[in-house]
């Protein structure tokens, strides 16, 4: 991916995280809780995993793939 595409996808992921976090917090506050709970923790780990996958370096210089003859 190009750098501009990575930046756009990162911004979309962060905005989606904020929206989902607000929804989870709102639903749980209606139920009488004051924190997001386990769903919030899962959401944070999902955001971190997504950001790591987006910004993962891809070394195409290495010619040691399994499909080469």
C-alpha atoms as a printed R data frame, in Angstrom:
   type eleno elety resid chain resno       x       y      z
1  ATOM     1    CA   UNK     A     1   0.000   0.000  0.000
2  ATOM     2    CA   UNK     A     2   1.064   3.533 -0.562
3  ATOM     3    CA   UNK     A     3   1.622   5.835  2.374
4  ATOM     4    CA   UNK     A     4  -1.406   8.031  1.640
5  ATOM     5    CA   UNK     A     5  -3.656   4.978  1.508
6  ATOM     6    CA   UNK     A     6  -2.274   3.791  4.839
7  ATOM     7    CA   UNK     A     7  -2.970   7.190  6.405
8  ATOM     8    CA   UNK     A     8  -6.558   7.237  5.106
9  ATOM     9    CA   UNK     A     9  -7.228   3.681  6.320
10 ATOM    10    CA   UNK     A    10  -5.685   4.550  9.709
11 ATOM    11    CA   UNK     A    11  -7.966   7.560 10.098
12 ATOM    12    CA   UNK     A    12 -11.000   5.448  9.151
13 ATOM    13    CA   UNK     A    13  -9.991   2.770 11.688
14 ATOM    14    CA   UNK     A    14  -9.608   5.350 14.467
15 ATOM    15    CA   UNK     A    15 -12.943   7.009 13.658
16 ATOM    16    CA   UNK     A    16 -14.628   3.597 13.597
17 ATOM    17    CA   UNK     A    17 -13.024   2.800 16.966
18 ATOM    18    CA   UNK     A    18 -14.358   6.032 18.467
19 ATOM    19    CA   UNK     A    19 -17.866   5.372 17.145
20 ATOM    20    CA   UNK     A    20 -17.936   1.764 18.360
21 ATOM    21    CA   UNK     A    21 -16.473   2.770 21.723
22 ATOM    22    CA   UNK     A    22 -19.205   5.385 22.164
23 ATOM    23    CA   UNK     A    23 -21.885   2.836 21.277
24 ATOM    24    CA   UNK     A    24 -20.498   0.250 23.711
25 ATOM    25    CA   UNK     A    25 -20.173   2.821 26.492
26 ATOM    26    CA   UNK     A    26 -23.701   4.116 25.829
27 ATOM    27    CA   UNK     A    27 -25.264   0.675 25.873
28 ATOM    28    CA   UNK     A    28 -23.443  -0.285 29.036
29 ATOM    29    CA   UNK     A    29 -24.297   2.981 30.777
30 ATOM    30    CA   UNK     A    30 -27.980   2.332 30.035
31 ATOM    31    CA   UNK     A    31 -27.529  -1.015 31.759
32 ATOM    32    CA   UNK     A    32 -26.106   0.696 34.850
33 ATOM    33    CA   UNK     A    33 -22.371   0.215 34.271
34 ATOM    34    CA   UNK     A    34 -19.836   3.024 34.132
35 ATOM    35    CA   UNK     A    35 -17.032   1.453 32.071
36 ATOM    36    CA   UNK     A    36 -16.891  -0.259 28.656
37 ATOM    37    CA   UNK     A    37 -15.866  -3.586 30.211
38 ATOM    38    CA   UNK     A    38 -14.464  -6.518 28.273
39 ATOM    39    CA   UNK     A    39 -15.921  -5.352 24.976
40 ATOM    40    CA   UNK     A    40 -13.918  -2.142 25.286
41 ATOM    41    CA   UNK     A    41 -10.739  -4.111 25.918
42 ATOM    42    CA   UNK     A    42 -11.428  -6.312 22.896
43 ATOM    43    CA   UNK     A    43 -12.065  -3.195 20.827
44 ATOM    44    CA   UNK     A    44  -8.720  -1.681 21.858
45 ATOM    45    CA   UNK     A    45  -6.858  -4.870 20.949
46 ATOM    46    CA   UNK     A    46  -8.684  -4.944 17.604
47 ATOM    47    CA   UNK     A    47  -7.584  -1.357 16.904
48 ATOM    48    CA   UNK     A    48  -3.974  -2.134 17.797
49 ATOM    49    CA   UNK     A    49  -4.010  -5.244 15.602
50 ATOM    50    CA   UNK     A    50  -5.530  -3.350 12.708
51 ATOM    51    CA   UNK     A    51  -2.978  -0.543 12.959
52 ATOM    52    CA   UNK     A    52  -0.104  -3.020 13.142
53 ATOM    53    CA   UNK     A    53  -1.443  -4.839 10.079
54 ATOM    54    CA   UNK     A    54  -1.848  -1.581  8.155
55 ATOM    55    CA   UNK     A    55   1.649  -0.307  8.912
56 ATOM    56    CA   UNK     A    56   3.408  -3.689  8.637
57 ATOM    57    CA   UNK     A    57   6.554  -3.465  6.542
58 ATOM    58    CA   UNK     A    58   6.571  -5.742  3.528
59 ATOM    59    CA   UNK     A    59  10.045  -6.808  2.420
60 ATOM    60    CA   UNK     A    60   9.736  -7.675 -1.255
61 ATOM    61    CA   UNK     A    61  13.505  -7.622 -1.755
62 ATOM    62    CA   UNK     A    62  13.837 -11.117 -0.320
63 ATOM    63    CA   UNK     A    63  13.592 -13.824 -3.016
64 ATOM    64    CA   UNK     A    64  13.112 -16.785 -0.661
65 ATOM    65    CA   UNK     A    65   9.444 -17.457 -1.305
66 ATOM    66    CA   UNK     A    66   8.208 -21.029 -1.352
67 ATOM    67    CA   UNK     A    67   6.694 -20.764 -4.820
68 ATOM    68    CA   UNK     A    68   9.945 -20.020 -6.651
69 ATOM    69    CA   UNK     A    69  11.660 -22.816 -8.575
